[in-house]
Amino acid sequence: MVDILPVLRSRQSRRDFNGVPPEPEKVACLLEAFRWAPSSNNRQPWRIIVVRSPEAHEKFNECLNEGNRQWATAAPMKMIILGNPEEQPERFGQQRYLLDVGLAIENLLIQGCELGLTAHAMAGWDEDTVLKTFNVPEPLRVAALFAVGYPGKLEDLHPDVQAKEKKPPSRKPLEEIVFWDEFGAAGKP
Ligand SMILES: Cc1cc2nc3c(=O)[nH]c(=O)nc-3n(C[C@H](O)[C@H](O)[C@H](O)COP(=O)(O)O)c2cc1C
């Protein structure tokens, strides 16, 4: 059997961090990976804010929902991923900028894993607070917040968070998501 790239299976959105900040060259590498994502018409409608100062970390933590505050505040590096809907306008009712930004997010996740980091995307935050707090101009929207760092120890996490971490990785079976020749039709490669 031809197997997938090992990083695709080994990557995990971990919630434990050892507190060591990623080295500047690794941060630069992550940003380069983000920049090289493909996008429709090569419009690159993404922007990123790297959270560095203690004040910015505090402000970032304020934007998180309760569940994410339980673990993401401890991440030594944080990022805010933004998308510009005007740079990649809606077409036939589809928000294409989000597709582009999603690809850039995946580059971050994969490159982070290759560098020995855990990069964890989050959807649990308050968008208005993020936009106001970080002086983001219109028409940009927040696509995801990121917590990044080296993996730490499960024991250091809040018990509720530990329970989430202990769940084994899982995916829907191929038969549920892949069809052949028409929607719903089963088949094999
Ligand atoms: C766009 C996006 C938003 C997510 N939001 C959150 C979140 O708010 N909080 C959280 O703990 N995990 C969040 N996750 C992580 C997912 O729960 C995780 O990717 C999924 O359970 C699969 O696990 P894995 O990434 O370890 O393979 C998010 C992931 C993505 C891609």
The ligand as an ORCA input file, in Angstrom:
! r2SCAN-3c Opt
* xyz 0 1
  C     -10.411     25.754     12.165
  C     -10.186     24.972     13.425
  C     -10.717     25.430     14.621
  C     -10.481     24.733     15.814
  N     -10.938     25.258     16.994
  C     -10.572     24.685     18.156
  C     -10.886     25.314     19.400
  O     -11.490     26.401     19.455
  N     -10.491     24.697     20.541
  C      -9.807     23.512     20.532
  O      -9.445     23.028     21.608
  N      -9.476     22.896     19.358
  C      -9.833     23.462     18.173
  N      -9.476     22.882     16.991
  C      -8.729     21.599     16.966
  C      -9.622     20.458     16.524
  O     -10.462     20.078     17.586
  C      -8.729     19.304     16.034
  O      -8.065     19.717     14.859
  C      -9.537     18.053     15.745
  O     -10.126     17.543     16.917
  C      -8.660     16.955     15.137
  O      -7.574     16.697     15.992
  P      -6.071     16.811     15.488
  O      -5.857     18.207     14.937
  O      -5.216     16.536     16.691
  O      -5.874     15.795     14.406
  C      -9.723     23.530     15.797
  C      -9.211     23.063     14.576
  C      -9.434     23.756     13.400
  C      -8.848     23.240     12.114
*
